[in-house]
Amino acid sequence: MEFDYDLFVIGAGSGGVRLSRRAAAFGARVAVAEEGRIGGTCVVRGCIPKKLLVYASRYRDELEDAAGYGWRFGEARFSWSDFRRAKDQEVARLVSIYANLLAQAGVEVVQGRAVVVDPHTVEVAHRLYTARHIAIATGSTPTLPAIPGIEHALTSNAMFELPELPQHMAIVGGGYIAAEFACILEGLGCRVDMWYRGDQILRGFDDDVRDAVAAQMSARGIGIHVRSDISALERHAGGVALNSREGLLGQYDAVLYATGRIPQTRGLGLEEVGVALDQDGAVEVDAWSASSVPSIHAIGDVTARPQLTPVATRDAGLLALRLFGETSRAADYDYVPTAVFTTPEVATVGMTEAEAKRCYGQPEIFRTSFRPLLHTLSGRSERTFMKLVVDRESQRVVGAHMVGKDAAEIIQGIAIAVGAGVTKAQFDATIGIHPTAAEEFVTMV
């Protein structure tokens, strides 16, 4: 059978763009459909604009810290409108770059919402396109609970387009998105309360890490209220009120719900053509990103793999190699480094202490907590926390965790070693760079 394309990709986010370009580089005829802006969540309303917000939120601390080093400045004021203008310009620049990269690769961009009609056919704006292979790269989207008044809540998508910055904000949720926005808003001068139904924020991270970052967020003035189950939102003249079974919890200028994200598979026609989805709507795939229908594949957040841009782009590269290259490699996500851009940052790779106990019985644990050299003159009380989790029998380092300034930059390098099977003795034999925080990873006893 003759097809219009060798590959039709649905979704032009980071994964979809990477897959399209790599497949085209192998000589495949490729089209990609996108109903929004090219670049997807990461570029338009996720990683990039959020990291720009993180940078903006940290300048207040840096100006305050500079006073301890002899610097004197005039009054500092943050302009939300100026930041938004600069952020929008940068996002537009990146969207244009992504579009140009697709054009240069010879990939056809089809604007509109795509629906899978059969294992080899996609419909966009009432036109049918056939392809030997179809790839789903539609990502994920914020999810909201079905409670009274939920229409008054914001999601993370809306946070980048606020007309003005709230003075008093509630954040419902305790995951990384909730924690990041709490620190961003506090850094920009907002009063922030987090409301989370669990026992501690950042579920899934190491317990020592969770306690360390929660303590420092609280010290910055962020109200962290755990074991709080919000039952309803109410709009009042002065803002939005939160209610629980215990009664009124408070009234705020705005409420952000950051209670999770779900794969964007609804309305794509996948179930109708036999593609198996899990209970959360994620496409079920094997290690080669193949779905239950041989001609349909899925990558990135639309699967149950870690919802991280580098995972999506790795999926994309491996899938292009498998479909159109000369070799095939399965995805391996055992040691995926990740970061939470709170203030201070969290970064981690490998197992938590609890996971290592389940796997190895009784691992060896190495911890350190210290006041960074920077703050000996700044006067800030912020502390750095580091932890190594070691398999007692093999002495392999199976987990590395950090809370502190530049944690993400430091753990990226540590992740190479942990993924390669480094032992604690090899950490100990490495000479540190002094004076740095990173050297503590090779001096822990």
C-alpha positions in Angstrom: 0.0 0.0 0.0 1.3 3.5 -0.8 1.0 6.0 2.0 1.1 9.8 2.0 3.9 9.7 4.7 6.2 7.3 6.3 5.5 8.9 9.7 2.6 11.1 10.9 3.3 12.6 14.3 0.5 14.0 16.4 1.8 16.8 18.7 4.7 19.2 18.0 6.1 19.6 21.5 9.7 18.7 22.4 9.2 15.0 21.8 7.2 15.4 18.6 9.6 17.9 17.1 12.6 15.7 17.9 10.9 12.6 16.5 9.9 14.4 13.3 13.4 15.9 12.7 15.2 12.7 13.5 12.9 10.6 11.3 13.3 13.1 8.4 17.1 13.0 8.8 16.9 9.2 8.1 15.1 10.0 4.9 11.5 9.4 6.0 8.6 11.5 4.7 7.2 13.1 7.8 4.3 15.3 8.8 3.4 16.6 12.2 0.1 18.0 13.4 -0.3 20.6 16.1 -3.4 22.4 17.2 -1.6 25.0 19.4 1.8 26.6 19.2 4.8 24.6 18.1 7.0 23.8 21.1 4.3 22.3 23.3 4.1 22.5 27.1 7.9 22.8 27.8 8.5 25.8 25.5 5.1 27.6 25.7 3.7 27.0 29.2 6.2 24.8 31.1 9.9 24.3 31.6 11.2 27.4 29.8 8.9 30.1 31.0 8.8 28.6 34.5 12.6 28.6 34.7 12.6 32.2 33.6 10.1 32.9 36.5 12.5 31.1 38.9 15.3 33.3 37.8 13.2 36.4 38.3 12.1 35.3 41.8 15.6 34.8 43.0 17.0 38.3 42.3 15.5 39.6 45.5 17.5 37.2 47.6 20.7 38.0 45.6 20.2 41.8 46.2 19.7 41.2 49.9 22.7 38.9 50.1 24.9 41.4 48.3 24.5 43.8 51.3 26.5 41.4 53.4 29.3 41.8 50.9 29.4 45.6 50.9 27.1 46.3 48.0 24.5 49.1 48.4 21.5 49.6 46.0 18.5 51.9 45.7 14.9 50.7 46.1 14.3 47.5 44.0 10.9 46.9 42.5 9.6 44.0 40.4 7.4 44.8 37.3 5.2 41.8 36.4 4.3 43.5 33.1 7.9 44.0 32.1 8.7 40.4 33.0 5.7 39.1 31.0 6.8 41.2 27.9 10.3 39.8 28.0 9.1 36.2 28.7 6.6 36.4 25.8 9.4 37.6 23.4 11.7 34.7 24.4 8.9 32.1 24.0 8.0 33.5 20.6 11.7 33.3 19.6 11.9 29.7 20.6 8.6 28.8 18.9 10.0 30.4 15.7 13.2 28.4 16.0 11.3 25.1 16.4 9.2 25.9 13.3 12.3 26.8 11.3 14.0 23.5 12.4 11.0 21.5 11.1 11.0 23.4 7.8 14.7 22.9 7.3 14.3 19.2 8.0 11.6 18.9 5.3 8.8 18.1 7.8 5.3 19.2 6.8 3.4 21.0 9.6 -0.3 20.5 9.6 -2.2 23.0 11.8 -5.2 21.6 13.6 -6.5 18.9 15.9 -5.7 15.4 14.7 -7.8 12.3 15.2 -6.8 8.7 14.5 -9.3 7.2 12.1 -7.7 3.8 11.6 -4.2 2.3 12.2 -2.8 4.1 9.2 -5.1 7.2 8.8 -5.3 10.5 10.6 -7.9 13.2 10.1 -7.1 16.9 10.5 -9.7 19.6 9.7 -11.8 17.2 7.6 -8.8 16.0 5.5 -7.4 12.5 5.7 -3.7 11.7 5.8 -2.3 8.2 5.5 1.0 7.0 7.0 3.0 3.8 7.5 3.5 4.8 11.1 1.6 7.1 13.5 3.2 8.5 16.6 1.3 10.1 19.5 3.2 12.9 21.2 0.3 15.0 22.7 1.8 15.3 26.2 -0.2 15.9 29.3 -2.5 18.5 30.7 -3.4 19.7 34.3 -6.3 17.9 36.0 -8.8 19.4 38.4 -10.9 17.6 41.0 -14.7 17.7 40.6 -15.6 19.8 43.6 -18.0 22.8 43.9 -16.5 26.0 42.7 -13.5 24.5 40.9 -14.2 26.8 38.0 -12.7 29.6 40.1 -9.3 27.8 40.3 -6.3 28.5 38.1 -4.0 25.8 36.6 -0.3 26.1 35.9 -1.2 26.9 32.3 -2.8 30.2 33.3 0.1 31.3 35.7 2.2 32.6 32.8 -0.6 34.9 31.5 -1.9 36.5 34.7 -2.8 40.1 34.0 -1.3 41.1 37.4 0.5 39.4 40.2 -1.7 38.3 43.1 -0.8 39.6 46.5 -2.1 36.6 48.5 -2.2 33.3 46.8 -3.3 29.8 47.8 -1.8 26.7 46.1 -3.6 23.4 46.4 -1.3 20.5 45.9 2.0 19.3 47.2 3.9 18.1 44.1 6.8 19.7 42.3 4.6 22.2 40.4 2.9 23.4 43.5 6.2 23.7 45.4 7.9 25.5 42.5 5.2 28.1 42.1 5.0 28.6 45.9 8.7 29.6 45.9 8.4 31.7 42.7 5.5 33.7 44.0 7.1 34.2 47.4 10.2 35.4 45.8 8.2 37.9 43.8 6.7 39.3 46.9 3.4 37.4 47.3 2.1 35.8 50.4 1.6 32.1 49.8 -0.2 29.3 51.5 0.1 25.7 50.3 -2.7 23.3 51.1 -2.0 19.6 50.7 -3.9 16.5 51.8 -0.8 14.3 52.4 1.5 14.2 55.3 4.4 16.0 53.6 4.9 17.8 50.3 6.8 16.2 47.4 5.5 12.7 47.7 7.8 10.2 45.9 11.0 12.0 46.9 13.3 10.9 49.7 11.8 11.6 53.1 14.9 13.5 54.3 14.7 15.7 51.2 11.0 16.4 51.7 11.6 17.4 55.3 14.6 19.6 54.4 12.9 21.6 51.6 9.6 22.0 53.5 11.5 23.4 56.5 13.3 25.9 54.4 10.2 26.9 52.5 8.4 27.5 55.8 11.4 29.6 57.0 10.9 31.8 54.0 7.3 32.5 55.1 5.4 30.0 52.9 2.6 28.5 54.8 2.6 24.7 54.3 -0.6 23.2 55.6 -0.6 19.4 55.3 -3.5 16.9 55.9 -5.8 19.5 54.4 -8.5 18.3 52.1 -10.2 21.1 50.2 -13.9 20.4 49.6 -15.1 23.5 47.8 -14.1 26.9 46.4 -16.3 30.0 46.8 -16.1 33.3 44.9 -16.5 36.4 47.1 -16.1 40.1 46.4 -12.6 40.0 47.9 -11.4 36.9 46.1 -11.7 33.1 46.4 -12.3 31.3 49.6 -11.2 27.7 50.4 -13.5 25.4 52.4 -12.8 22.0 54.0 -14.9 19.7 56.1 -13.6 21.6 59.1 -14.9 24.9 57.7 -13.4 28.1 56.0 -9.7 27.9 55.6 -9.0 31.4 54.2 -9.7 33.8 51.4 -7.2 34.6 48.7 -6.8 36.8 45.6 -6.4 33.7 43.5 -6.1 29.9 43.9 -3.8 27.7 41.9 -4.7 24.0 41.7 -1.6 21.9 41.1 -3.0 18.5 41.8 -1.5 16.5 38.9 -1.4 16.1 35.2 -3.0 13.5 32.9 -2.1 12.3 29.4 -3.9 14.1 26.6 -5.5 11.1 24.9 -9.2 12.0 25.2 -10.8 12.5 21.8 -7.9 11.2 19.7 -9.7 8.1 18.6 -7.1 5.8 20.1 -9.4 3.4 21.9 -11.7 3.1 18.9 -8.8 1.7 16.8 -7.7 -0.7 19.5 -4.9 1.2 21.2 -4.7 0.1 24.9 -4.8 2.9 27.5 -4.1 2.5 31.2 -6.5 3.6 34.0 -5.1 7.2 33.8 -5.5 7.4 30.0 -1.8 6.9 29.2 -0.9 4.9 26.1 0.5 1.6 27.1 3.8 1.1 25.3 6.7 -1.4 25.4 10.4 -0.5 25.8 10.5 0.4 22.1 7.5 2.9 22.4 5.1 0.6 20.5 1.5 0.5 21.4 -0.9 -2.5 21.2 -1.5 -1.5 17.5 1.7 -2.3 15.6 1.6 0.9 13.4 0.9 3.3 16.3 3.5 4.4 18.7 3.6 6.9 21.6 6.3 8.9 23.4 6.7 11.4 26.3 4.0 12.4 28.8 1.2 10.7 26.9 2.7 7.4 28.2 3.2 6.4 31.8 6.9 7.2 31.7 8.3 10.0 33.8 6.8 13.3 32.7 10.1 15.0 31.8 11.1 16.7 28.6 14.5 14.8 28.4 12.5 11.6 28.7 10.3 12.6 25.8 13.2 13.6 23.6 15.1 10.4 24.4 11.9 8.4 23.5 11.8 10.3 20.2 15.4 9.7 19.3 15.1 5.9 20.0 11.8 5.6 18.2 13.2 7.3 15.1 16.2 5.0 15.2 14.0 1.9 15.5 11.6 2.8 12.7 14.0 4.3 10.2 17.6 3.7 11.4 19.8 0.6 11.1 19.6 -0.4 14.7 17.3 -0.5 17.7 17.7 0.3 21.4 15.2 -0.1 24.2 14.6 2.8 26.5 16.3 2.6 29.9 14.9 4.9 32.6 16.3 3.4 35.8 18.4 6.4 36.7 16.7 9.5 35.5 17.9 12.7 37.3 15.2 15.2 38.1 15.0 18.6 39.8 12.5 20.7 41.6 13.2 24.4 41.1 12.2 25.5 44.5 14.3 27.9 46.5 16.5 26.2 47.6 16.5 23.7 44.7 15.9 19.9 45.0 17.8 17.5 42.7 17.9 13.8 42.8 18.9 10.7 40.9 18.3 7.0 41.7 16.6 5.5 44.7 15.2 7.0 47.8 16.2 5.5 51.1 12.8 3.8 51.4 13.1 2.3 47.8 16.6 1.0 48.6 15.4 -0.7 51.8 12.7 -2.5 49.8 15.3 -3.5 47.2 18.5 -4.1 49.2 17.3 -4.7 52.8 19.4 -2.3 54.8 21.4 0.2 52.7 24.1 2.4 54.0 23.1 6.1 54.3 25.4 9.1 54.2 24.1 12.5 55.0 25.4 16.0 55.5 23.8 19.4 56.2 25.8 22.7 56.3 25.5 26.4 55.9 27.0 27.4 52.6 30.0 29.7 52.5 28.0 32.2 50.6 25.8 32.8 53.7 28.5 33.3 56.2 28.6 36.9 55.1 25.0 37.3 53.6 23.6 36.3 57.0 20.9 34.1 55.4 20.0 31.0 57.5 19.5 28.8 54.4 21.2 25.4 54.6 22.3 22.8 52.1 21.4 19.1 52.5 23.1 16.1 50.7 22.5 12.4 50.9 24.0 9.3 49.3 22.2 5.9 49.4 24.6 2.9 49.1 23.9 -0.8 48.6 25.7 -2.3 51.5 26.8 -5.5 49.7 28.1 -4.1 46.4 28.9 -0.6 47.8 27.3 0.8 44.6 25.8 4.3 45.1 22.1 3.8 44.1 20.8 7.2 45.1 22.1 10.8 45.4 20.0 13.6 46.7 20.5 17.3 47.3 18.6 20.4 48.6 20.5 23.6 48.0 21.8 26.2 45.6 22.7 24.9 42.2 21.5 21.4 43.1 20.3 20.6 39.6 23.6 21.6 38.1 25.5 19.4 40.5 23.3 16.3 40.3 23.5 16.3 36.5 27.1 15.3 36.8 26.5 13.0 39.7 23.9 11.2 37.6 26.5 10.1 35.0 28.5 8.4 37.7 25.4 6.8 39.4 24.1 5.5 36.1 27.5 4.0 35.3 27.5 2.1 38.6 29.9 4.1 40.7 30.8 2.8 44.2 31.1 4.8 47.4 34.9 4.1 47.4 35.1 5.8 44.0 33.3 8.8 45.4 35.8 8.8 48.3 38.8 8.6 46.0 37.7 11.6 44.0 39.4 14.8 44.9 36.9 17.6 45.6 37.0 21.2 44.2 37.5 23.5 47.2 35.6 25.6 48.3 32.4 24.4 46.7 29.2 22.7 48.0 29.7 19.9 45.4 32.9 18.7 47.1 30.7 17.5 50.0 29.5 14.6 47.8 33.1 13.2 47.8 33.9 13.8 51.5 30.8 12.3 53.2 31.6 9.8 55.9 
